[in-house]
Amino acid sequence: MRPTYEQLIKLNPLLGKRTPDEVERLLDAIEEYGYRWDWKEMSFYNESIGSGIRTMGLDMHTADTFREFQNRFIKEMEENPEATLLFQYYQSIWSKWLLKIIFTIVIWFVAGWIFVNKTIWFSVLGGLILILILFWYYCSKGFAKIRTLKNSE
């Protein structure tokens, strides 16, 4: 079951520039490529390719431009299967952990000094920032490897 026009407008007000018929055609195109609405995440997700579409970007597409984009995406996946798998791996790590790490740093920065002395607070804060830097470095190396794979073929 997919969301109604009104529900999508609440999630992405820019879709209000489109008629309900245009949005329905776009939703038909999205479902045509195997995407299903995930009510928990409030986005479309395609389990077979492990990819999702957030509502915030839907206003940039019509049904035809979405089909063109998906055809290019599928062609690239077929031409570079190893790069596609690596991208999915690093993207999932990035999306799962980045906000958690940043949230932890912010909470510790704001409230950590209340619970421990300043030496421990600075040490833990430094450790958390180091984790963020190492995480960014690890993911950027992975994305660089993907670009290398795509350029070599």
C-alpha positions, 0 to 999 in steps of 0.5 A, spaced: 500 500 500 502 506 498 501 513 501 496 518 498 497 524 495 496 528 501 501 524 505 506 525 500 505 533 500 506 533 508 513 529 507 515 533 501 511 540 500 515 541 494 510 535 491 504 540 492 507 543 485 505 537 481 498 535 480 495 529 484 495 525 477 502 527 476 504 524 482 500 518 481 504 517 475 510 517 478 508 513 484 506 508 478 513 508 475 516 507 482 512 501 483 514 499 476 521 498 478 520 494 484 520 499 490 515 498 495 512 504 501 515 502 507 511 506 513 516 505 518 521 509 514 516 513 510 520 512 504 520 507 498 525 501 498 527 496 493 529 489 497 532 486 491 537 491 490 537 494 497 536 501 495 531 506 498 528 513 495 526 518 500 520 522 499 525 529 499 527 527 492 521 525 489 519 533 487 525 532 482 522 527 478 517 526 473 515 518 471 519 519 465 525 522 468 525 517 474 525 511 469 531 514 465 534 514 472 533 507 474 535 504 467 541 508 468 542 505 475 540 498 473 545 498 467 551 501 472 549 495 476 550 490 471 556 493 468 559 494 475 556 488 480 562 489 484 562 496 485 555 496 486 556 491 492 561 495 495 557 501 494 551 498 498 556 496 503 559 502 505 553 506 504 549 502 509 555 503 514 555 510 513 547 511 514 547 507 520 553 509 524 554 517 522 548 520 526 549 515 532 556 517 532 555 525 531 549 524 536 554 521 541 559 526 541 554 532 542 551 529 548 557 527 551 560 534 549 553 537 552 552 533 558 558 529 559 562 534 564 556 533 569 558 526 570 565 525 570 571 530 572 574 534 566 580 530 565 576 524 563 571 528 559 576 531 555 579 524 554 572 521 552 571 527 547 577 526 544 576 519 543 569 520 540 572 525 535 578 520 533 572 515 532 569 520 527 575 521 524 577 514 523 570 512 521 570 518 515 577 515 513 574 508 513 568 510 509 572 515 504 577 509 502 571 505 501 568 510 496 574 511 493 575 504 491 568 504 488 570 510 484 577 506 482 573 500 480 568 504 476 574 508 472 578 501 471 572 498 467 
